[in-house]
Protein backbone atom coordinates (compact mmCIF):
# COMPACT_ATOMS: atom_id res chain seq x y z
CA UNK A 1 0.00 0.00 0.00
CA UNK A 2 2.59 2.47 -1.23
CA UNK A 3 2.47 4.96 -4.10
CA UNK A 4 4.33 8.02 -5.37
CA UNK A 5 2.95 10.90 -7.39
CA UNK A 6 4.44 14.01 -8.99
CA UNK A 7 2.31 17.07 -9.59
CA UNK A 8 3.04 20.51 -10.97
CA UNK A 9 2.19 23.86 -9.53
CA UNK A 10 -0.04 26.10 -11.62
CA UNK A 11 -0.47 29.77 -12.38
CA UNK A 12 -4.00 31.12 -12.51
CA UNK A 13 -5.05 33.50 -15.28
CA UNK A 14 -8.37 33.96 -13.46
CA UNK A 15 -7.68 33.87 -9.73
CA UNK A 16 -9.15 31.89 -6.85
CA UNK A 17 -9.58 34.33 -3.96
CA UNK A 18 -12.41 33.95 -1.48
CA UNK A 19 -14.58 30.98 -0.52
CA UNK A 20 -18.29 30.34 0.02
CA UNK A 21 -17.51 27.26 2.10
CA UNK A 22 -14.36 27.12 4.21
CA UNK A 23 -14.48 23.41 5.04
CA UNK A 24 -14.97 22.26 1.43
CA UNK A 25 -12.95 25.13 -0.04
CA UNK A 26 -15.67 26.03 -2.51
CA UNK A 27 -14.59 29.19 -4.39
CA UNK A 28 -16.57 32.38 -4.87
CA UNK A 29 -15.81 32.22 -8.60
CA UNK A 30 -14.41 29.81 -11.15
CA UNK A 31 -10.77 30.04 -12.24
CA UNK A 32 -8.52 29.10 -15.15
CA UNK A 33 -4.86 28.14 -14.94
CA UNK A 34 -1.83 26.71 -16.70
CA UNK A 35 0.19 23.88 -15.17
CA UNK A 36 3.90 24.62 -14.71
CA UNK A 37 6.17 21.83 -15.89
CA UNK A 38 9.21 23.29 -14.10
CA UNK A 39 7.65 23.59 -10.61
CA UNK A 40 6.92 20.17 -9.14
CA UNK A 41 6.21 18.36 -5.90
CA UNK A 42 6.91 14.64 -5.52
CA UNK A 43 5.18 12.74 -2.71
CA UNK A 44 5.29 9.15 -1.50
CA UNK A 45 2.61 7.74 0.82
CA UNK A 46 2.70 4.33 2.45
CA UNK A 47 -0.04 2.88 4.64
CA UNK A 48 1.47 0.40 7.09
CA UNK A 49 -0.37 -1.63 9.76
CA UNK A 50 2.81 -1.61 11.87
CA UNK A 51 2.71 2.17 12.32
CA UNK A 52 1.15 3.54 15.50
CA UNK A 53 1.03 7.14 14.29
CA UNK A 54 1.19 9.12 11.07
CA UNK A 55 4.75 10.23 10.30
CA UNK A 56 6.63 12.59 8.04
CA UNK A 57 9.64 10.62 6.76
CA UNK A 58 12.96 12.03 8.06
CA UNK A 59 14.33 12.36 4.50
CA UNK A 60 11.31 14.43 3.49
CA UNK A 61 10.99 18.17 3.16
CA UNK A 62 10.43 18.98 6.82
CA UNK A 63 7.03 20.46 7.60
CA UNK A 64 6.11 22.51 10.64
CA UNK A 65 3.39 21.29 13.00
CA UNK A 66 0.61 23.23 11.25
CA UNK A 67 1.62 21.95 7.81
CA UNK A 68 1.96 18.34 9.00
CA UNK A 69 -1.45 18.49 10.67
CA UNK A 70 -3.00 19.69 7.44
CA UNK A 71 -1.37 16.81 5.53
CA UNK A 72 -2.63 14.20 7.99
CA UNK A 73 -6.13 15.70 8.02
CA UNK A 74 -6.19 15.22 4.26
CA UNK A 75 -5.02 11.64 4.62
CA UNK A 76 -7.88 11.16 7.10
CA UNK A 77 -10.32 12.09 4.32
CA UNK A 78 -8.76 9.45 2.08
CA UNK A 79 -8.75 6.82 4.84
CA UNK A 80 -12.45 7.47 5.45
CA UNK A 81 -13.22 7.17 1.74
CA UNK A 82 -11.20 3.96 1.42
CA UNK A 83 -12.58 2.53 4.69
CA UNK A 84 -9.15 1.81 6.13
CA UNK A 85 -7.60 2.80 9.46
CA UNK A 86 -3.87 2.21 8.90
CA UNK A 87 -1.43 4.98 9.75
CA UNK A 88 0.71 6.49 7.01
CA UNK A 89 4.31 7.46 6.32
CA UNK A 90 4.63 10.49 4.05
CA UNK A 91 7.64 11.96 2.26
CA UNK A 92 7.54 15.00 0.00
CA UNK A 93 10.05 17.05 -1.99
CA UNK A 94 9.76 20.33 -3.88
CA UNK A 95 12.01 21.66 -6.62
CA UNK A 96 10.92 25.28 -5.99
CA UNK A 97 10.42 27.57 -2.96
CA UNK A 98 7.49 26.67 -0.72
CA UNK A 99 5.07 29.24 0.70
CA UNK A 100 6.38 32.11 -1.44
CA UNK A 101 3.43 32.66 -3.75
CA UNK A 102 4.16 30.00 -6.38
CA UNK A 103 1.16 27.83 -5.46
CA UNK A 104 3.22 25.21 -3.61
CA UNK A 105 0.09 23.97 -1.84
CA UNK A 106 -1.45 23.24 -5.26
CA UNK A 107 1.28 20.82 -6.33
CA UNK A 108 1.65 19.49 -2.78
CA UNK A 109 -1.97 18.48 -2.29
CA UNK A 110 -2.42 17.26 -5.86
CA UNK A 111 0.56 14.93 -5.44
CA UNK A 112 -0.55 13.92 -1.94
CA UNK A 113 -4.07 13.16 -3.14
CA UNK A 114 -3.03 10.97 -6.05
CA UNK A 115 -0.36 9.12 -4.06
CA UNK A 116 -2.51 8.54 -0.99
CA UNK A 117 -5.64 7.58 -2.94
CA UNK A 118 -3.65 5.06 -4.98
CA UNK A 119 -1.88 3.64 -1.93
CA UNK A 120 -5.26 3.28 -0.21
CA UNK A 121 -6.59 1.25 -3.14
CA UNK A 122 -9.07 3.82 -4.42
CA UNK A 123 -9.81 3.95 -8.14
CA UNK A 124 -10.83 7.56 -8.83
CA UNK A 125 -11.09 9.40 -12.13
CA UNK A 126 -9.63 12.87 -12.77
CA UNK A 127 -12.81 14.68 -11.73
CA UNK A 128 -13.07 12.74 -8.46
CA UNK A 129 -9.37 13.29 -7.69
CA UNK A 130 -9.71 17.02 -8.34
CA UNK A 131 -12.69 17.22 -5.95
CA UNK A 132 -10.68 15.41 -3.29
CA UNK A 133 -7.55 17.52 -3.84
CA UNK A 134 -9.62 20.72 -3.60
CA UNK A 135 -10.56 19.84 -0.02
CA UNK A 136 -6.88 19.86 0.92
CA UNK A 137 -6.02 23.05 -0.98
CA UNK A 138 -8.37 24.83 -3.33
CA UNK A 139 -5.90 25.42 -6.15
CA UNK A 140 -4.69 21.80 -5.93
CA UNK A 141 -7.74 20.69 -7.91
CA UNK A 142 -6.29 22.54 -10.94
CA UNK A 143 -3.02 20.59 -10.71
CA UNK A 144 -4.73 17.22 -11.19
CA UNK A 145 -5.69 17.56 -14.91
CA UNK A 146 -3.05 18.36 -17.56
CA UNK A 147 -2.30 21.53 -19.47
CA UNK A 148 -4.71 24.46 -19.44
CA UNK A 149 -7.33 23.83 -16.77
CA UNK A 150 -10.67 25.26 -15.65
CA UNK A 151 -11.92 24.97 -12.07
CA UNK A 152 -15.71 25.12 -12.15
CA UNK A 153 -17.53 27.19 -9.59
CA UNK A 154 -20.05 25.08 -7.72
CA UNK A 155 -22.26 25.37 -4.65
CA UNK A 156 -21.85 21.68 -3.72
CA UNK A 157 -18.85 19.42 -3.25
CA UNK A 158 -19.66 17.39 -6.37
CA UNK A 159 -20.13 20.42 -8.64
CA UNK A 160 -16.82 22.17 -7.90
CA UNK A 161 -14.12 20.34 -9.86
CA UNK A 162 -11.38 20.95 -12.42
CA UNK A 163 -11.09 19.74 -16.00
CA UNK A 164 -8.79 20.29 -18.95
CA UNK A 165 -9.50 23.08 -21.45
CA UNK A 166 -6.58 22.18 -23.72
CA UNK A 167 -3.58 19.79 -23.50
CA UNK A 168 0.00 20.97 -22.86
CA UNK A 169 0.95 20.87 -26.56
CA UNK A 170 -2.01 23.05 -27.57
CA UNK A 171 0.04 26.25 -27.31
CA UNK A 172 3.68 27.09 -26.66
CA UNK A 173 3.15 29.54 -23.82
CA UNK A 174 5.93 29.98 -21.27
CA UNK A 175 5.74 31.19 -17.69
CA UNK A 176 8.85 32.90 -16.35
CA UNK A 177 8.71 33.14 -12.56
CA UNK A 178 10.85 36.02 -11.29
CA UNK A 179 11.86 35.10 -7.74
CA UNK A 180 12.00 38.22 -5.60
CA UNK A 181 11.32 36.44 -2.31
CA UNK A 182 12.08 32.80 -1.46
CA UNK A 183 11.01 33.04 2.18
CA UNK A 184 7.51 32.26 3.42
CA UNK A 185 5.12 35.16 2.91
CA UNK A 186 3.93 36.83 6.11
CA UNK A 187 0.22 36.36 5.32
CA UNK A 188 -0.73 32.97 3.93
CA UNK A 189 -3.31 32.43 1.23
CA UNK A 190 -5.74 30.84 3.69
CA UNK A 191 -5.67 33.96 5.87
CA UNK A 192 -6.04 36.21 2.82
CA UNK A 193 -8.99 34.22 1.50
CA UNK A 194 -10.76 34.60 4.83
CA UNK A 195 -10.60 38.40 4.64
CA UNK A 196 -12.02 39.03 1.16
CA UNK A 197 -15.44 40.15 2.33
CA UNK A 198 -13.89 42.92 4.40
CA UNK A 199 -12.96 44.63 1.11
CA UNK A 200 -15.66 46.93 -0.31
CA UNK A 201 -14.64 45.87 -3.83
CA UNK A 202 -14.97 42.09 -3.48
CA UNK A 203 -18.45 41.71 -4.98
CA UNK A 204 -17.48 43.49 -8.20
CA UNK A 205 -14.25 41.48 -8.43
CA UNK A 206 -16.20 38.22 -8.25
CA UNK A 207 -18.54 39.45 -10.98
CA UNK A 208 -15.66 40.54 -13.21
CA UNK A 209 -13.82 37.26 -12.61
CA UNK A 210 -16.80 35.35 -13.98
CA UNK A 211 -16.69 37.53 -17.10
CA UNK A 212 -12.94 36.98 -17.38
CA UNK A 213 -13.54 33.23 -17.43
CA UNK A 214 -15.32 33.45 -20.78
CA UNK A 215 -12.73 35.80 -22.26
CA UNK A 216 -9.70 33.76 -21.18
CA UNK A 217 -11.19 30.39 -22.04
CA UNK A 218 -11.84 31.62 -25.60
CA UNK A 219 -8.38 33.22 -25.82
CA UNK A 220 -6.74 29.91 -24.92
CA UNK A 221 -8.78 27.94 -27.43
CA UNK A 222 -8.14 30.57 -30.15
CA UNK A 223 -4.45 30.99 -29.18
CA UNK A 224 -5.11 34.74 -28.86
CA UNK A 225 -2.08 35.83 -26.84
CA UNK A 226 -2.87 39.55 -26.63
CA UNK A 227 -6.35 38.98 -25.22
CA UNK A 228 -5.04 36.34 -22.81
CA UNK A 229 -2.29 38.63 -21.54
CA UNK A 230 -4.37 41.79 -21.19
CA UNK A 231 -7.19 40.05 -19.32
CA UNK A 232 -4.75 38.11 -17.12
CA UNK A 233 -3.04 41.33 -16.01
CA UNK A 234 -6.36 43.00 -15.21
CA UNK A 235 -7.49 40.00 -13.18
CA UNK A 236 -4.23 39.90 -11.21
CA UNK A 237 -4.49 43.57 -10.29
CA UNK A 238 -8.08 43.08 -9.14
CA UNK A 239 -7.00 40.33 -6.73
CA UNK A 240 -4.35 42.54 -5.18
CA UNK A 241 -6.80 45.45 -4.90
CA UNK A 242 -8.93 43.16 -2.73
CA UNK A 243 -5.91 42.20 -0.63
CA UNK A 244 -4.83 45.82 -0.21
CA UNK A 245 -8.34 46.95 0.77
CA UNK A 246 -9.04 44.08 3.16
CA UNK A 247 -9.07 44.64 6.91
CA UNK A 248 -6.34 44.36 7.99
CA UNK A 249 -4.61 45.37 4.76
CA UNK A 250 -2.45 42.78 3.00
CA UNK A 251 0.41 44.04 0.84
CA UNK A 252 2.11 41.12 -0.90
CA UNK A 253 4.29 43.19 -3.24
CA UNK A 254 7.82 44.36 -2.51
CA UNK A 255 9.80 47.04 -4.41
CA UNK A 256 11.20 44.44 -6.85
CA UNK A 257 7.68 43.25 -7.65
CA UNK A 258 6.74 46.75 -8.79
CA UNK A 259 10.02 47.16 -10.67
CA UNK A 260 9.27 44.02 -12.69
CA UNK A 261 5.70 45.10 -13.45
CA UNK A 262 6.95 48.43 -14.77
CA UNK A 263 9.67 46.72 -16.83
CA UNK A 264 7.17 44.35 -18.46
CA UNK A 265 4.96 47.25 -19.51
CA UNK A 266 8.01 49.02 -20.97
CA UNK A 267 9.11 45.91 -22.91
CA UNK A 268 5.62 45.54 -24.30
CA UNK A 269 5.60 49.14 -25.51
CA UNK A 270 8.91 48.41 -27.22
CA UNK A 271 7.39 45.47 -29.10
CA UNK A 272 8.41 42.56 -26.85
CA UNK A 273 4.97 41.23 -25.94
CA UNK A 274 4.81 39.91 -22.39
CA UNK A 275 2.37 40.18 -19.50
CA UNK A 276 2.60 39.81 -15.74
CA UNK A 277 0.43 38.08 -13.20
CA UNK A 278 1.00 37.72 -9.47
CA UNK A 279 -0.49 35.23 -7.03
CA UNK A 280 -0.63 35.86 -3.29
CA UNK A 281 3.04 36.72 -2.90
CA UNK A 282 5.83 38.97 -4.10
CA UNK A 283 7.08 36.80 -6.95
CA UNK A 284 6.03 37.77 -10.47
CA UNK A 285 4.92 35.40 -13.23
CA UNK A 286 5.64 36.64 -16.75
CA UNK A 287 3.56 35.10 -19.52
CA UNK A 288 5.29 35.01 -22.92
CA UNK A 289 5.09 33.11 -26.17
CA UNK A 290 7.78 30.52 -26.81
CA UNK A 291 9.70 32.56 -29.39
CA UNK A 292 10.13 35.48 -26.94
CA UNK A 293 10.90 33.50 -23.79
CA UNK A 294 14.71 33.64 -23.89
CA UNK A 295 14.80 37.37 -24.59
CA UNK A 296 12.43 38.13 -21.72
CA UNK A 297 14.28 35.80 -19.36
CA UNK A 298 17.58 37.59 -20.10
CA UNK A 299 16.00 40.95 -19.29
CA UNK A 300 14.36 39.63 -16.13
CA UNK A 301 17.67 38.34 -14.78
CA UNK A 302 19.21 41.77 -15.29
CA UNK A 303 16.69 43.49 -12.99
CA UNK A 304 18.15 44.39 -9.61
CA UNK A 305 16.60 42.27 -6.87
CA UNK A 306 15.59 39.30 -9.02
CA UNK A 307 17.18 36.31 -7.28
CA UNK A 308 16.39 33.71 -9.93
CA UNK A 309 14.06 32.96 -12.82
CA UNK A 310 12.17 29.68 -13.22
CA UNK A 311 11.43 29.07 -16.90
CA UNK A 312 8.44 26.79 -17.35
CA UNK A 313 6.51 25.29 -20.23
CA UNK A 314 2.92 24.09 -19.93
CA UNK A 315 2.90 21.02 -17.69
CA UNK A 316 1.09 17.74 -17.27
CA UNK A 317 -1.24 16.94 -14.42
CA UNK A 318 -0.56 14.70 -11.43
CA UNK A 319 1.03 11.40 -12.47
CA UNK A 320 2.12 8.21 -10.73
CA UNK A 321 5.81 7.29 -10.58
CA UNK A 322 7.44 3.89 -10.25
CA UNK A 323 10.25 5.12 -8.01
CA UNK A 324 9.56 6.10 -4.39
CA UNK A 325 11.18 8.63 -2.05
CA UNK A 326 11.70 5.97 0.64
N, C-alpha and C positions, 0 to 999 in steps of 0.2 A: 504494500500500500504506500508506494512512493512515486512521486512524479515531479518533473521540473518543467517550468514554463518560462519563456522570455516574451516580454511585452514592451512595446515602445511607448514613450510619452507622446503627447499630441499638443498641437497648438490650435486654439479655437479661433476661427474667423468671426463667428458669432459666439459671444461669451456666455458662460454659465455663471450667474452671480445672483444669489437669492433663491430661497427654497420655500415651497408651500407646505412641505412636510419634512421636518428635521430628521425624524427617525428613518424614513425611507429615502431621504435625499431626493425628493421630487422637485425639479427645478421650476422656477417661475416662468421660464420661457425655454423653447427649444434651442439647440446650438449645433454648429457645424464646425468640423475640425479636420486637420490633416495629421496623420500619424508621422512620427519623426524617426526615420530609420537609424539615426546616429545616437539617439538617446534611449537607452534600454535599461530595463531591470530584469534580472534573472533570479528566479525563486524556486527552491526545492522544498517540498513538504512531504514528510513521512509520518503516517499514523502507525503507532507501535503500542501493542498491548502491554509491553514491559514498562512504559513510561508512566510515572505517577503524576507528572505535571506537564503542561505545555512549556517548551523551551525554545529559545533562540540559539541556534548553533554557535559555538564560540568562534568559528571561522567566518561567520556572517558579518555583514554590515551591522554594527552594534546600534540597537535602538534604545531610546530612553524609555522610561516606564510607561509614559503616556502612549508612545508609539507602539510598544509591545502589546499593551492592553488592547489597543484598537485592532491589531493584527489578530489576536486571539479571540476577540469578540466576533470578528469576521469568520474565523474558523468555526466558532460555535454555530453560526448560521448554517455552514456547510455540513457540520456534524448532524444538526437537527434534520436537515433535508435528506441526508444519507442514512439517517437512523442508526448512527454509530456513536460510541462513547469513548473511543480511544483517544488518548492524548497525542499531541503532535510535536515533532521537531521541525523547525523552520529555519532556513538559511536564505539570505537575499543579498544581492550585490547590484550596485548601480555603476554605470560608466559615466555619470554626470552628477553635478552637485544636487544634493537633496534639500528640499525646503527653501529653495531660492527663487521660486517663481518660474520653474520649468516643468510644472505639472508632474513632479516626481510621484505624487500619490496616485496619479492616473496609471502610470506604468506599474507601480508597486502593487496596487490592488487588482489590476487586470491579470498580472502574472500570478499573484497569490490565488486568485479565484480559479484560474484554469488549472494550476498545479494541485491545489487542495481538492477541487471537485473531482479531478481525475484520480488522485490518490484515494479518495473516498469511494470510488467506484460509480460515481454519477455519470450518466450519459446525457449531457445537455447540449442543445444547439447554440448557435451564436447569439440568438435573441435571448435565450434563457441565461446564458453566461453573462451577457451585458446587463441584464436586470439584476443578477446577483452581484456583479462587480460594482454596480451603482450604489448598492447599499453599504459598501465599504468606503467608497469615495465616488462622488458624483461623476467626475470627469473620467473615471476608470472605465465606465461603460463604453466610452468612445475609443478606448484602446483595445477593445476586444475584436471588432471587425477590422478589415484591412483598408488602407488607402484613405480616401476622402470619406468622411463619416458624418451622418446626421443623428443626433440624439433627439428623439421625439418627446415633446412635452406631453405629459399625461397626468391625469388626476388620480390614477390608481397605480399600484405597483406593476401590474401586468402591461399597462399602456405606455409606460415610460421606459423606452429601450433605445438602443443604437443599432443602425444598419448602414451598410456601405452605400454611398452615392456613386462612387467610381473607384476602380482598382488603382493600385499604385502606378501602373504604367500608362494611365489615362493621360497624364500631363506631367511634363518635366518642370515642376515647380520646386524650388529649393527654399529652405528655411535656414537662415544664418542667425544663430543665437549669439548675440554680443554679451559676454559675461562681464557685468560691472560689479557684481556682488555674488560671491560664492557661499557666504555665510547664510544661516537661517534668517528669514525675514522676521521682523519684530512682531508683526501681526499676521497670524496664519490665515489661510483662506477660509477655514471654518468660522473663525471669529468675524472676518469681514462679511461673509455671507449672512451671518446672524444680525448684522446692523443695517442691511439695505433699506429697510422700511423707515429708518430714522432720517433718510435723505428725502427732501421734498421733491426730488426729480426721479425717484425710482419708478413710479407708475408709467411715466412717458418713456423711460428707457426700456421697460419691458415691452411696451407697445411697439417701439421702433425696432427692437430686436426681432420681434416676430415678422416685421416687414423685411428686415435684413435677411432673414432666412430664405425668403423667396428669391431675392436679388442674388445672393451668394450661391445658392444651389444652382440657379440658372447659369451664373458666370462660370462655375466649375464645369458643368456639362457642356457649355459652349466654348470653353477654354478662352474666356474673355478676361485677360489679365488686368486690364485697366479698371474694369468694373469691380473685379474681385478686390484689388488693392485699395481702391478708394473707399469702398464700403467697409472693408476690414479695418482701415484706419479710423473711420468714423465710429465704428462700434467699440473699438478699443478705448477711444477717448471718452465715450459715454460711460463705460465701466468705471474709469478712474474719476470721472466727475461724481459718480455715486459714492465712491470710496472717500473722496475729498470732502463731500458734503454730508457724510454720515456723522453720527454723534456717538463716541468721539470721532474726530476726523482721522482718516487713514491716508497717509502720504507714502506711497510705495516708491516713488521715483527718487533718484539721487541726481546730483549735477551731471553725471555722465549719461544718465538716461536721457535727459533733456538735450544734451550735446549731440547724441546720436540721432534723436528725432529731427533736430534742426539740420543735421548733415544729410539725412535721407531726403528731406524736402529740397535741399540745395542740389543734390545729385539728380533728382528727378527733373528739376527745372533745367538742368544742363543736358538732359536727354538720356540719363542712365535710369531707367524706370525701376523703381524699388519702392516698397511700402513697409511701414512699421506696424507692429502690434505688440502689446505688452499685457501679459497676464498679471496676476496679483504678485508683483515683485518689481525689482529694479532692472532686471535683465530685459533686453530688447530683442524681439524676433523680427528679422528683416525678411520679407517675402520677395523673391526675385525669380525670374525665369532662368532656366538652365544656362543659356548662353551668356548671361550677365553675372552669374554667381561668382566667378573668380575675381572679376573686377571689383565687385562690391565688397567681397571679403577682404581684398587687399586694402581698400579704403577704410573699412571698419577697423582693421588691426592697427592702422596708423592713428586712430583717435586716442588722445590721451585719456587714460582711465579704463580702457577696454583691456581686461585681463586675458581674455581668450575668445576665440570664435568657434562655435560648433557648427559645422557645415553639414546639413542633413537633406537627404532626398526624402520623397514620400515613402513611408514605411508600411510593412505588413502589420497585421493584427497579432494578437497573442497566439503563440505557437508552443507545441510541446517539443522538448529536447530529449535526446537519448542519454546525454551525459548529465550527471547530478553534481551538486555543489558539495555534497558529503556522502 
